[in-house]
Amino acid sequence: MQFTEYIVLCAKSLGAGMIALASV
């Protein structure tokens, strides 16, 4: 996996976590 792909994956999971926290 490339470094940029890893960053995008991290950003996506972080965004999903933020949305999950906000919806609680």
C-alpha positions as CSV (number, residue, x, y, z in Angstrom):
1,M,0.0,0.0,0.0
2,Q,1.2,3.5,-0.8
3,F,1.7,6.2,1.8
4,T,-1.0,8.4,0.2
5,E,-3.5,5.6,0.2
6,Y,-2.8,5.0,3.9
7,I,-3.5,8.7,4.6
8,V,-6.7,8.6,2.7
9,L,-7.8,5.5,4.6
10,C,-7.0,7.2,7.9
11,A,-8.9,10.3,6.9
12,K,-11.9,8.2,6.0
13,S,-11.9,6.2,9.2
14,L,-11.4,9.4,11.2
15,G,-14.3,11.1,9.4
16,A,-16.5,8.0,10.1
17,G,-15.6,8.1,13.7
18,M,-16.4,11.8,14.0
19,I,-19.8,11.3,12.4
20,A,-20.4,8.3,14.8
21,L,-19.5,10.4,17.8
22,A,-21.6,13.4,16.6
23,S,-24.7,11.2,16.0
24,V,-24.5,9.7,19.6
